[in-house]
Amino acid sequence: MRSIPRVIVAGTHSGCGKTTLASGLMAALAARGLAVQPFKVGPDFIDPTHHSAICGRRSRNLDPFMMGEAGVRETFVRASAGADIAVVEGVMGLYDGLDGTDIASTADVAKVLDAPVLLAVDAKGASRSVHATVRGYAAFDPGVRVAGVVFNRVGSPRHRALIEATQSLPVYGWVPRRDDLVVASRHLGLAMAAETGAMAGFGSVMEASCDLAGIINLARSAPPLPAPVEVRDLPAVGVRIGVARDAAFCFYYSDNLDRLQQAGADLVFFSAMTDRLPDVDALYLGGGYPELHAEALSASRCREDVHRAVDVGMPVYAECGGLAYLTERLVTGEGDYPMAGVLPATTEMTNRIQGLGYVEARVVGGAPVLAPGSAFRGHEFHYSRLDCASDARFVLELLRGRGIDGGRDGLAAQNAVGQYTHAYFSEGFSGTLVRAAAAYRRS
């Protein structure tokens, strides 16, 4: 068993300030000299970048739908090694889960981790009524320990006094409204951490307005968790997998990268905008914002390198933004840009969401980077759509999700596959990609 002080920052609803409060709490605790391990409930890629920048430790996703309960506990305990405290940012409202259930909700993760919940409540426009909200959330599911509250956007000392006149749960913070510390948003969510430091700047606000000592003691009240089964890395197999990581391709689950390394691969990070393709045996192209960097991607000789590499049999696995990069052209509001030309399709950016939600996929076609007959889970969120050639070949059938073609995903050509689904890698998934790289290396 391992004792891991931990607290979950949950919200009553999206937009109540939980991302700002959670990130500010991380920053305030780190400023006190604590080693803070950050986590994010759900499949989000953006909030974890802020957590990682603040804490100096890679933020991890905790998602029972994609990972299973055992996977959530394993990732949590493993990643928390060496940390003084773990802070988990929730998703949406506390009880909002898959298809109207609590599956993959913040409450679900709170129960899996047996962690106390700190409820973020937006106090703007209300006083005594906030206690009805707090009591409702605390009583809704007896299996969830809503242990305290932080009131956000408190307008004045008078506003605070009106709220304090009634008691509900212990109050750990009275956070004032701060319009000068707002993180800009765009079509896939907040700006990335590399583009703004506003989240870290909220640490001083949390230090001044919250009972940090009380929050630390609350985190320490969490009971020990079972130690995970020891995961042994496989011996290095002498393969190098290139991972495009820059402003255009920045959406990767940390566990996916770890599993590729555990399967014996050496990861080689590069920029598809500024670098030539490195000497590698396979490619992993994640999601991100190729539409914002289409001109640089199109001008870079890397796209020609990728095309040639696929022509001679290199295995390539790409997700969402990486899928767009592998197509023939990317059409945005700014222009029409040639891409790698590997997959027989054109990608068009739209102003409407084309796919959003969890995905269940089954491999129904041949592709060396995906094991035949295997299944996996993931998530999709994209504003682009593909216009595919009439003879396009798809290797994924979606039991849940939209994908490229209303239930089909995984556009394939030679040894390359591009899909809208952001997959959560299992050991088998990562092992298949590593074996494909090894086979190419031997060829």
Helices and strands as residue ranges (DSSP letters): E 6-11, H 18-31, E 36-41, H 46-55, E 60-62, H 64-79, E 85-93, G 98-100, H 106-113, E 117-122, H 130-140, E 146-154, H 157-164, E 171-176, E 185-186, E 189-190, G 193-195, H 198-201, H 203-209, H 212-220, E 239-244, E 249-251, H 254-262, E 265-270, E 282-285, E 287-288, G 290-293, H 294-299, H 302-311, E 316-319, H 321-326, E 327-332, E 335-338, E 343-349, E 355-363, E 375-382, E 384-388, E 393-400, E 408-413, E 416-419, E 422-423, H 427-442
